[in-house]
Amino acid sequence: MSFYGLEIARTGIFVNRKGLEVTSHNVANASTPGYTRQVLNVKSNPPSAKVGFYSPKFQVGMGADVQSLEQIRDMFLDIQYRNEYSRQGEYEIKADNLNFIESIFNEPSDTGLSSVIDQFFSSLQELSKNPESLTVRALVRQRGQALTDAIHKMYKQLEDLQSELNDQVYDKILEINSIASQIADLNQQIFVLELRGEKANDLRDQRNLLVDKLSKIVDTTAYEDKDGRFIVQIAGGETLVNHFTVYELETDKSKIMRKSGFDSNGLPTGFNPDDPLSQQNLYDVPGLFVVMWKDTGQVLNIKSGELKGLLDMRDGVGGLSEDMTVNGQPVDVPNKNSFTGIPYYLNRLNEFAQKLIEKFNELHTQGWSLNGQNTSINFFEPPVGQTFFYARYIKVSDAIMNDLNNIATTYDASSLPGGNDLVVDMLKLRNDTSIFKEGKFEDFLKSLISNLGVDSQGAKNFAENQKVMVTQLDNRRQAVSGVSIDEEMTNLIKYQHGFQASARMINAFDEMLDVLVNRLGLVGR
């Protein structure tokens, strides 16, 4: 008889008590976001005697011991989840903003551009019937002003949205840097704890939750190398966190020379069409941010995530290209961002306004005013000193705003005041299919709105599909890593009974030792 039995029972009590603690911890965190189920890794203790030729026969081990406290986690599911979560973030941003752009164009409606231009042509129709009527001329002026105001309003709303998205880009960069710093801090805490032989599972959960959060903002890869260093990479493999070191991002303003020949600060500058920084922001209006690495100045090449959605919406030109002036020479550089974002719609509005100005002024400048003067007056006033921002500056000319007589209706002064041949030609512009590649003015707008609707619905469908996929992947992750109350209750009963059985074993050995020590008297008594 020895005390080994007591030691074996003691290890049983310790193991089962630890199991009860782990079970209790799992149950307490069943609803904690990011918590990963923990399990005991138990090993049996070998016999105390050394194994050898003269070792005692029928050796029994020395009970059990807790080898480690492990997390149940599938890294492959984590990778899948983060990849799809990143795409969900991208398409949600695109769907929301394309839907907002649809509300800006507001088609079909009484206040939409199609309705406003229809009303303008209707007023011209009335003018062709009554060229000398000041009342009808006032209607034409009012409808023309309503048309330019509608273009202004849409253009301004798009610019405001672009500026808002720019602010969101800045906020996302701050958020990425903050998450990176938190991960690096957790890396240090985990490293110190596990260096002492402890298992920092709860800190690891916090870190994984941060990586999940980061993956929605930007495409993210995270892994632990063979030396135990935790690495976080974003934007196609660029290192954001290397163990304790954080490589921060920053935002800076583009310095591309556009037709104006100046950068975002109003200063003349050069341009390299092969520079990724230039290509990234070719269609940005002044003041928009470039996202780059703080230490190298290299532009971030983002693959997916909310930041990708924001930049695509803010910078996407739909495959258009712009002629630019570099060192006094015109160049044409295609933009890398072919997504149809805000710059695409700004450009299309500019194209619409430009054709409107050119076609109507081409006719109107050939006409005669009601008081018999040939003054080559424009109907729509083009932007002074600008060759690009037509939609921003278009307006009915001051000459017409100040004097209704300056609205020209005829090419022949002798036909005044009833001549209407010029107005008839203006009305023909409504059905002129050679103005745009899409056809006439109304065809241009229909094509623009139709494509916008297709893009918006497509982004919405992608976002909804991604949400379903992410939910399915998260459910699979929870099936592996999540806490099952039923399973934990089963473990609770198992450990509780194991604890009770080990305690009874101690009682049994205690009684046996009591008999040996206290109840066996001397021989002969």
C-alpha positions, 0 to 999 in steps of 0.5 A: 500500500502506498500514497500513489493512489491519493496522488492519482485521485488528487490529479483527477480532482485538479483536472476536473476542477479545471474542466469545470472552470473552462466550462463556466468560462465558455458558458459565460462568454456564449454571447460574447462577440468574437469569443472562441470556445476553449477546451482542455487538452488533458494527458495521462501522467506516466508511472513514477518508476523509470522504465527498465529491465528491473522495473516493477510489473504492472505499473500504473500511471500517475493520473492525469494533468492539463497539458494546455488550454486550446481554442477550437478554430478553423483558420481556413474558415477565417480566411474565407470569411474575411475575404467575403466580408471584405467584398461585402463591405465594398459592395455595400458602399457602392450600392448605397452611393449608387442608390443616392446618385439615382436619387440625385438624378431623380428619374423619372419625375417632374423635377428630373432633367428629362422633364426639365429639358422637355419643358424647355423645348415646349417653351420653344415650341410656343415661341415658334408660334408667337415670336414677338410675344414677351410673355412667351419669351419670358417663359423661354427664359424661365425654362432655360434658367430652370434647365441650367439650375437643374444641371447646377443642382445635380452637379453640386450634389455629386460634388458634395457626395464626392467630398463626403466620400473623401472625408470617409476615406480619411476616417477609414485610414484613421480607423485602419491605423487605430486597429493596427496599433491595437493589434500590435499592442495585443501582440505584445501582451500575448507574446509576454504571457505565452513566453511565461507558459500561459495561454492568452486565448482571450487576448487572441479572441480580441485580436481576431475580432480586430482582424475581422473588423479590419477585413471589412475595411480593406482586404486583409490577410493575417497569420502567425509565422514559425517564430510566433510573430503575428503578421497582418497584411492588407492591399494585396500583401503589403505588411500593416503589422509585423509583430510589434511594429505598425506601418501606418497609412496616411492621406495626401492631396493629389498634385496632378496638372489638369487642363488648368495647369495647377495642382490642388493647392493652386501651384503649377506642377509637373506630371508623369503619366506612368506614376501610379500616384498620378493614375490613381487620381487622374479624375479627382477634383482638387482637395481629394486624398491619395491613400499611401504608406507613411514610410515609403509614400507608395500608393495603396493598391486596394483589392476590396473592402469598404475603402475600395468601395469609397475610392471606386465611387469617389474616383471611378471614371467608367473607362473615360480618359482626359486630355491633360497638359504636361509641360505645355504639351497635351497628353491623353492618359487612361484612368486605371479606375474603370468603375463608374463612380462620381467622376463618370457622372460629373463628366457625363453632365459636363458633356451634356452641358457642353453640347447644350451650350455649343448647339444652341449658341451655334444657332442663336449667335446667327440670329437677330434680336426683336429690336433688329440688332445682330449682336451674336448673343449666346443663349447659354453662357459658357464658363469664362476661362474654362474648357471642362466644368460646363455643368458647374458654370452653365447659365442663361446669358446675362444679355437675355436675362436682362432683356427679353428682346435679345432672344433671337428667333430668326436669321432674317432681320426683314422677317421681324417681328414674326420670323421663327426659322431660327427657333424651328432649327432649335426645335430640330435639335430635340430630334438630332441623333448626331449630337451624342453617340447615344443619339439625341438629348433625351436618348443621352439621358435615357442611356445615362439613367438606364446604365445607372439603374443597372449599376445600382441594381447590380451593386445591390444584388452583389451586396445582398449575395455577399451578405448571405454568403458571409452569414453562411460562413459565419454560421459555419465558423460558429458551428466550429468555434462557437459555444454550444450550451447543450455541449457545455452542459454535457461537459459540466455533468462529465466534469462534475461527476469526475470531480465527485468520483475523484473525491470518493477515491480520496475518501476510499484511500483515506479509509484504507490508510486509516485501517492500516495505520490505526486499526491494525494492532500489535501481534498478540494483543 
